Amino acid sequence: PTAVVRRRAPWPWVLLLVAVVVAGWALYRYWPARPGSTPQSHGNVALVLPVVVTPSEGENDWVRLGAMDYLASRLRRSGLKVLPSDQAMHLSAQVGDSKPITAGGLQKLQSISAAHWIVAPEALHDRHGWRMRLNLHQAGRQPQVIEARGATALTAAAAVSDSWIRRLGLGSKAREATPSPMVERVQQIDAELLAGQIANGRRLIEGAPAKERDEPALRVREGQIEYRAGRIDEAAAIFQKVLDGQHA
């Protein structure tokens, strides 16, 4: 009888190739300078650190990384070059990010990141809502502070980032909409993924309202969770369905 050769779908190799290319680009673009060198800061490159949250327990835990990633994404879409959030976590861990940044920590971050702006956010939750503060450290300049309030952590983050964008002269771009509950859920999931808490991210997706489960943003996160869990074929199938839906 004629032998039948069964070929596996090429998805695992495609995903692996994509991951290698992205990792190589990130290393080339963001790897810290070698010891003994003096990196030059770039005027439109910013490093957004994890948010110092008060109070920092319970349901507010996600704000530390979720709001950081949201701020970085919003600033990036305005035209700034913002270092990736996982790189920001790695850098901030080297100087201790559990408290407001010190002068020595600031100098170290500017040295190893070559970022022109070091953004150290703080968030305070009280009975009036949220107050988000950006402590802006610019190379060779005095620190600046910008504050804004909002009903939620992300609305406060949106307001304070828009304020800074206008000061930088980037306010001519179309302003983004106020973050919706769906955006907040996505940022909560992203915060869990950044922290490596795959099970928590999965629970957030499973707890989403039925009408949101098929939203591309949630489906992509679901695929990311399956990929990190080693379920490559399941992740590929989810990503393919998202692509098919976008081209429908």
C-alpha positions as CSV (number, residue, x, y, z in Angstrom):
1,P,0.0,0.0,0.0
2,T,1.1,3.6,-0.7
3,A,2.4,5.3,2.4
4,V,0.5,8.3,3.5
5,V,2.7,11.2,4.8
6,R,0.9,13.4,7.3
7,R,2.3,16.9,7.5
8,R,1.8,19.1,10.5
9,A,0.7,22.6,9.9
10,P,3.6,25.0,9.7
11,W,2.2,27.3,12.3
12,P,4.6,26.3,15.2
13,W,7.6,27.1,13.0
14,V,6.0,30.3,11.7
15,L,5.3,31.5,15.2
16,L,8.8,30.5,16.3
17,L,10.4,32.4,13.4
18,V,8.3,35.5,14.2
19,A,9.4,35.4,17.9
20,V,13.1,35.1,16.9
21,V,12.9,38.0,14.5
22,V,11.1,40.2,17.0
23,A,13.5,39.3,19.8
24,G,16.5,40.0,17.6
25,W,15.1,43.4,16.6
26,A,14.4,44.2,20.3
27,L,17.9,43.3,21.3
28,Y,19.4,45.4,18.5
29,R,17.2,48.4,19.2
30,Y,17.0,48.4,23.0
31,W,20.0,46.5,24.4
32,P,21.8,48.7,27.0
33,A,25.2,50.2,26.1
34,R,28.3,48.2,26.9
35,P,30.2,49.2,30.1
36,G,32.5,52.0,29.6
37,S,30.5,53.6,26.8
38,T,28.5,56.8,27.1
39,P,25.1,56.4,25.5
40,Q,23.6,59.5,23.9
41,S,19.9,60.2,24.8
42,H,17.5,60.5,22.0
43,G,15.1,63.5,22.1
44,N,11.9,61.6,21.2
45,V,12.6,58.4,23.2
46,A,10.8,57.9,26.5
47,L,10.9,55.3,29.2
48,V,7.6,54.9,31.2
49,L,8.2,53.2,34.5
50,P,5.6,51.0,36.5
51,V,3.0,53.2,38.3
52,V,3.4,53.7,42.0
53,V,-0.1,53.0,43.2
54,T,-1.7,54.2,46.5
55,P,-3.3,52.2,47.9
56,S,-1.5,49.3,46.2
57,E,-3.5,46.3,47.4
58,G,-6.5,44.3,46.2
59,E,-8.3,45.3,43.1
60,N,-5.9,48.1,42.4
61,D,-2.9,45.8,41.8
62,W,-3.4,45.7,38.0
63,V,-2.9,49.5,37.8
64,R,0.9,49.2,38.4
65,L,1.5,47.5,35.1
66,G,-1.8,48.0,33.3
67,A,-1.7,51.8,33.5
68,M,2.0,51.9,32.7
69,D,1.4,49.9,29.5
70,Y,-1.6,52.1,28.7
71,L,0.4,55.3,29.1
72,A,3.2,53.9,27.0
73,S,0.8,52.9,24.2
74,R,-1.0,56.3,24.2
75,L,2.2,58.2,24.1
76,R,3.6,56.0,21.4
77,R,0.6,56.6,19.2
78,S,1.2,60.4,19.6
79,G,4.5,60.1,17.9
80,L,6.9,59.5,20.8
81,K,9.2,56.4,20.7
82,V,8.5,54.6,23.9
83,L,10.5,51.6,25.1
84,P,8.5,48.4,25.3
85,S,6.8,47.7,28.7
86,D,8.7,44.5,29.3
87,Q,11.9,46.4,28.8
88,A,10.7,49.1,31.2
89,M,10.0,46.4,33.9
90,H,13.5,45.0,33.5
91,L,15.1,48.4,33.7
92,S,13.0,49.6,36.7
93,A,13.8,46.4,38.6
94,Q,17.4,47.3,38.5
95,V,16.8,50.4,40.6
96,G,13.9,49.2,42.7
97,D,10.5,50.4,41.5
98,S,8.5,49.9,44.7
99,K,9.0,53.5,45.7
100,P,9.4,56.9,43.9
101,I,12.6,56.9,42.0
102,T,15.7,58.3,43.6
103,A,18.3,60.6,42.1
104,G,20.8,57.8,41.8
105,G,18.2,55.5,40.3
106,L,17.3,58.2,37.8
107,Q,20.9,58.7,36.7
108,K,21.3,54.9,36.3
109,L,18.2,54.6,34.2
110,Q,19.3,57.5,31.9
111,S,22.7,55.9,31.5
112,I,21.6,52.4,30.6
113,S,18.4,53.2,28.6
114,A,19.6,56.3,26.6
115,A,16.1,57.6,26.9
116,H,15.6,61.4,26.8
117,W,12.5,61.2,29.0
118,I,12.1,59.1,32.2
119,V,8.5,59.1,33.1
120,A,7.8,58.0,36.7
121,P,4.0,57.8,37.1
122,E,2.1,57.9,40.5
123,A,-1.6,57.1,41.0
124,L,-3.7,57.9,44.0
125,H,-7.1,56.4,44.6
126,D,-9.4,58.2,47.0
127,R,-13.2,58.8,47.4
128,H,-13.1,61.4,44.6
129,G,-11.7,58.9,42.0
130,W,-8.2,58.7,40.7
131,R,-5.4,61.2,40.4
132,M,-2.5,60.4,38.1
133,R,0.8,62.2,38.3
134,L,3.6,62.1,35.8
135,N,7.0,62.9,37.2
136,L,8.9,63.8,34.0
137,H,12.7,63.7,34.1
138,Q,14.3,65.1,31.0
139,A,18.0,64.8,30.4
140,G,19.8,68.0,31.4
141,R,16.6,69.8,32.6
142,Q,14.7,70.3,35.8
143,P,12.0,67.7,36.6
144,Q,8.4,68.5,35.6
145,V,5.2,67.3,37.2
146,I,1.8,67.0,35.4
147,E,-1.4,65.9,37.2
148,A,-4.9,65.0,36.1
149,R,-8.0,63.4,37.6
150,G,-10.4,60.8,36.4
151,A,-13.2,58.5,37.5
152,T,-11.0,55.5,36.7
153,A,-7.3,54.9,36.6
154,L,-7.2,54.8,32.8
155,T,-9.3,58.0,32.4
156,A,-6.9,59.8,34.6
157,A,-4.0,58.3,32.7
158,A,-5.6,59.4,29.4
159,A,-6.1,63.0,30.7
160,V,-2.5,63.4,32.0
161,S,-0.9,61.9,28.9
162,D,-3.0,64.2,26.7
163,S,-1.8,67.1,28.7
164,W,1.8,66.2,28.3
165,I,1.3,65.5,24.5
166,R,-0.1,69.0,24.1
167,R,2.9,70.5,25.9
168,L,5.2,68.6,23.6
169,G,3.4,70.2,20.6
170,L,1.9,66.8,19.5
171,G,-1.6,67.9,20.3
172,S,-2.4,68.5,16.6
173,K,-3.0,64.8,16.2
174,A,-6.6,63.5,16.6
175,R,-7.3,62.9,20.2
176,E,-8.2,59.4,21.3
177,A,-11.5,58.6,22.9
178,T,-11.8,58.2,26.6
179,P,-11.0,54.6,27.6
180,S,-14.0,52.3,27.7
181,P,-14.7,49.5,30.1
182,M,-13.5,47.1,27.3
183,V,-10.2,49.0,27.1
184,E,-9.8,48.7,30.9
185,R,-10.4,45.0,30.8
186,V,-7.8,44.6,28.1
187,Q,-5.3,46.5,30.1
188,Q,-6.0,44.4,33.2
189,I,-5.3,41.3,31.0
190,D,-2.1,42.8,29.7
191,A,-1.0,43.6,33.2
192,E,-1.4,40.0,34.2
193,L,0.5,38.9,31.0
194,L,3.3,41.3,31.8
195,A,3.5,39.9,35.3
196,G,3.5,36.3,34.0
197,Q,0.2,35.5,35.6
198,I,-1.4,33.5,32.8
199,A,-4.1,31.9,34.9
200,N,-5.3,35.3,36.1
201,G,-5.4,36.6,32.5
202,R,-7.4,33.6,31.4
203,R,-9.9,34.1,34.2
204,L,-10.4,37.8,33.1
205,I,-11.2,36.7,29.6
206,E,-13.6,34.0,30.8
207,G,-15.3,36.5,33.0
208,A,-15.9,39.0,30.2
209,P,-19.5,39.6,29.1
210,A,-20.6,37.3,26.3
211,K,-20.9,40.2,23.8
212,E,-17.2,41.0,24.3
213,R,-15.8,37.5,24.0
214,D,-15.5,37.7,20.2
215,E,-13.9,41.2,20.2
216,P,-10.5,40.9,18.3
217,A,-8.7,42.5,21.3
218,L,-9.8,39.7,23.6
219,R,-9.3,37.0,21.1
220,V,-5.7,38.1,20.5
221,R,-5.0,38.0,24.2
222,E,-6.6,34.6,24.4
223,G,-4.2,33.5,21.6
224,Q,-1.3,34.9,23.5
225,I,-2.3,33.0,26.6
226,E,-2.5,29.7,24.7
227,Y,0.9,30.4,23.1
228,R,2.5,31.1,26.5
229,A,0.9,27.9,27.9
230,G,2.6,25.9,25.1
231,R,-0.6,25.2,23.2
232,I,0.8,26.3,19.9
233,D,-1.8,24.8,17.6
234,E,-4.7,26.3,19.6
235,A,-3.0,29.7,19.6
236,A,-2.5,29.5,15.8
237,A,-6.2,28.6,15.3
238,I,-7.3,31.6,17.4
239,F,-5.0,34.0,15.5
240,Q,-6.2,32.7,12.2
241,K,-9.9,33.3,13.1
242,V,-9.0,36.8,14.1
243,L,-7.3,37.4,10.7
244,D,-10.2,35.8,8.9
245,G,-12.6,38.1,10.7
246,Q,-10.6,41.2,9.8
247,H,-10.6,40.3,6.1
248,A,-14.3,39.3,6.0
